């Protein structure tokens, strides 16, 4: 499996909620749609381009493994998070970077739409933004399960919700 890890560090910190996952996911979705949508009606279900749309793939397509995941700490003291892209989504990282930039600097986060100054954005460990975007051509990394599988231990540090056929599974 191929993947990119995008790390975002922001300045001018403010009080953040204890769980920023919903806020990040929602704001990222709104901004990703603004960046990529070519349908004047903004209606995904009838869009002619939905089969090639990263927004549709990430947010609207049902019963499918989503090819992105946010990583963040609970009760953060500063806005510092990561976003992982998997497989085909790695090819669309420029759209993702544009949406993240727009989300933080133009539209803002949370109820008050707090805007942030981005300190740095890393893509695969290399700086792609520091005061401006840099021209970077990098390749995604390969995740090799055989390096980790003999001693895999999963620790859930954030809430987990799993859906199957549109319904939440319960333990």
Helices and strands as residue ranges (DSSP letters): E 2-10, H 21-36, G 50-52, H 54-55, I 56-60, E 68-71, E 80-86, G 87-92, H 93-102, I 103-107, E 118-123, E 126-129, E 141-142, G 145-147, G 149-151, E 163-164, E 167-168
